[in-house]
Amino acid sequence: MALELLIRRMEQRDVPAVAQIERQLFSQPWSAQAFQESLREDTLFLTAWSGAKLAGYCGMYCYPGEGEITNVAVAPAFQNQGTGRRMLESLLAQARQRGIRRIFLEVRVSNANAIRLYQKLGFQNCGIRRNLYEFPREDGMVMVIG
């Protein structure tokens, strides 16, 4: 049975829970303030909820015809249950509705699960950025769809 999720636009009131997951998962997490500021710009940030629990979030900066996915995170208790895929499918659909056809993202080269998911969604490797990440230092794969 599939996990029941409500996927909706991120709101200011979601930021504390989002920032908490961000701190759990990333060595260089965005601050709560960074998320609050991003919501005031031309962005599309989504949250996924299982009841009252935040299962994950994703977001992208929007430009004319293009987007850049900046965040994709699934809380540990909701990983490997299709949460990331469902959030990204929703994000991509909403981007298309806004006329965004080409979308980029960066991912650690060691993050095989994420790379597999992005490939299933149609993203393709378009290059490597050397030493993009720190803590630990690692290359980033640039992927694109559209």
N, C-alpha and C positions, 0 to 999 in steps of 0.2 A: 504494500500500500504506500502510495506516495505521501510524502510529508506535506501537510497543509501549510501553505504560506500565503501571506498577504504581502504583495509587493506594491510599494507606493513611493511617491516622491519623498525625499528626505526633508524633514522640517527642523527648525531650530531646536525644538524640544527633544529631538533624537540625538543631538550632538553628544551629550555626556555618555550615552551608551555606545555610540559609534567610536568615540575617542577611547573608551575602555577596551573595546575589541582591538582597535588599532595598536594600543600599547601592548596587548597580549601577543600579537602576531608579528610585529615588525621591529627590526633593530633600529630603525630611524623613523619612528611614527610621526604622523601629522599630529599637531596639537589640536585641542578643541577649538582654539581661535582660528586655526587654518581652515577647519571645516566650516565654521561660522562665516568666515570671509568668503569662502568659495561659494556658499549658497547665495551670496549677494551678486555674484558675477553671472555671466552667461554659461551656466553649467546645467548638467542633468545628473543629479545624484538620486539614487534609489536605495530604499531599505527593504529588507525582507523580514517579516515577522511571523513567528510561530506562536500564536496566542499573544501573551504579553512579553515574550522573549525576543530580543533582536537576534536573528539568525545570521544576518550579513548585510553588507552594503556594497555598492559600487558607484562609480561616478566618472563623469567625463566633462572636459572643457569643450565647449562648442564654438566653432568658427564657421564662416560661410562655406558650406559644402563639406566640411571636415570636422572630425572630432578626435580628441586625445583622451583615452581612458587612463585615469590617474590612480584609481583605487579599485581594488576588488578584494574583498575580505569576507570570509565565512567563519563564524564563531566555531571553536573546536567541537562543541557538542553537535553541530549541524554539518560538519564536513562529510564528504563522501556520500551525500544523500541527494545530490542534484540541485542543491541550493545555489551554488555558483552559476551553474548552467542556466537555471531559470531566471536568475537576476540578469545575467548578461543577455539572454534572449529578449527580455523585456526592455533592457537598455538599448539594444540594437533596433528593436521595433520602434521605440519612441524616437530614436535618432533618425530613422528613415522617414518618420512622419514629419520631422522638422526639416527634411531635405538634405540631411547629412548622409553622404554616400561613401565617403572614405574615412576610415577610423584606424588610428594607430594606437599601439600600446607598447610598453616595455616590460620585460619579465626576466628575472634571474635565469641564466642559462641552466642552472641546476634544478629549477622548479619544473620537473618533468610532468607532474600532474596538471599544473596550470597550462603548460605548453600544449599538452594533449587536448585539454578542454578548448583552448583557443583554436587549435587546428580543426576540431570537430565543428566549431562554429563558423569555419571558413577563413580564419586568419592564416596568413602565410608569413614565414620568416623573410624579412627584407634586409637584414643586416645585423651586425653585432657592434655594440658600443663597448669598447674596452674599458674595464675598470669603472663601470657606471655606478656600481653599488659599493658601499662600505659596510664594515661590520657584519659579515666578513666582506673583504674586497672581492668583487666578482664582476664578470662581464654581464651585460644586459643584451637580450635578444630583442630587436625591434620587429614587431609584427604588424601587418596591415590587412585590412579587408576593404573591398570596394574598388 
